[in-house]
Amino acid sequence: MAREQELQKYWKQNLKYIAMLLSIWFTVSYLFGIVFVDQLDKIKFFGFPLGFWFANQGAEVIFCLLIIAYVRLMNKLDRKYDVFED
C-alpha cells in the first residue's frame, strides 16, 4: 500500500513537470513566435528582431533545452522514488 502511494506521488510530480515544461514551450513557440511577434520585433537579438528569432529558431532551441531539463528532472525523480533503470 505504501509503495502504491509513493508511485502515485511520483506520477503526480511527473505530470507537474510535464505541465510546467509544456506551458513554457507554448509560451515560447506560440505566444512569443506568433501572438507577441510585433512587440518583440522591436527588440534586437544578435542583429535580428526578437520575434523573428523566436518564430524561426528560438522555439526549437528552447524545445531542445526543455528536453534536457525534463531528462534531468526525471532522472532525479526516478532516483528519489527508486524507479530508475541502470
Secondary structure, DSSP 8 states (H G I E B T S, - for coil): -HHHHHHHHHHHHHHHHHHHHHHHHHIIIIIIIIITHHHHTTSEETTEEHHHHIIIIIHHHHHHHHHHHHHHHHHHHHHHTT----
